[in-house]
Amino acid sequence: MAKPGANLKINSDRLWDSIMEMAKIGPGVAGGNNRQTLTDADAEGRKLFQKWCEDAGLTMGVDTMGNMFMRREGTDPDALPVYVGSHLDTQPTGGKYDGVLGVLSGL
């Protein structure tokens, strides 16, 4: 059995590029972002995230409130699931990393 975390690798260039790509949607003050809930910018950010998930081979669902759920099947059917949650929308003066860093950490 591999040591915990032995297979954990983060592609830092891809992570940074993804954050910067999302930051182009809803530019805000002082280099931050403004992707408020239910705006066109929020919808555009959700669409981009959906594309990233589909490209990664994840299955997707959306509940009646608009929450997006992505799933990647594991290799051990007896293992418990791992849940990661965050948000893609921002406050009017949110920073570039507001929410998206947590979402991408799960992806």
N, C-alpha and C positions, 0 to 999 in steps of 0.2 A: 504494500500500500504506500502511495506517495505521501510525503509529509504535507500537512495542511498548508495551503498556499503555494505549493510547489508548481502548480500549473497556472497560477495567477500571473497574468502579464497584462500590462496596460500599454497600449500604443499611444504614447504621449503626443505624437505628432497628429494622429487622427483625432484624439480628444480635443486638442487645441483647435484644429481646423473646424471641427464640428461646432465648438463654442463660438468661434468667429463667424461661421456661416449662419448660425441662429441669431447672432448679434446684429446681423444685417437687417433682420426683420423687426420693425418697430424701433428704429433708433430713437434714443432719448437724449436727455441733457447730459453734458459732461462725459460723453462716451458711454453712457448707460443705455438702458432699454425701456421701452414703454409698450408692452404687449398685454394690455389689460384684458380681462376675461370678456369673452363674447364679442371682441372687436375683430376686424378683418386681419389685423396683425396676429391675434391669438389663433385664428383659424389657419393662417399661413404657417405659423410655427408648428401647429399640430399636424398639418399636412406634411411638413418636412420631417418631423419626428416619425410619422407613420412610414414614410419612405425609407428612412434609416432602418426601422424595425423590419420592414419587408425585405430589404436588402440583406439583413442579417438572418433571414429565415425564421423569424418569430411569427407566431400567430397573434392576431389582434382581436380584441373585443371592445365595445364601447357601451357603457351603461346608460340608463335614461337621463342621468345628470351630465353626461358628456365625458365622464372619466374614462381614460384609455387604459386598457389592460393588455400587456404583451406577455407572451409566454414562450419560453424556450424549454423544450423537454430535456430532462436530464438523462444520464446514462444508467442510473440506478432507480428502478421503479419503486423501491422500498424507501428511498430517501425522502425526508420531509422537504417541502418547498421552501424557497427563500423568497421573501418579498422585499422589494425596494420601492419607495414612493417619493415623489416630489411633485413639482408643478412646472409648467412651461410658461404660464402667464406671469406678468410682473406687476409691481406697483407702478404708478406713473413715473417715478424716478428710480426705478430698479436698476441695479448694476448688471453688467454683462453676464455675471455668473448666477444671478437671482433665479433659482429654480432649475435652470438647465444643467448646471453641474451635477446636481443630485440625480436628475433624470438620466443623464449620460453615464453616470457612475453605474447605474443599473444595466444600461445597455451594453 
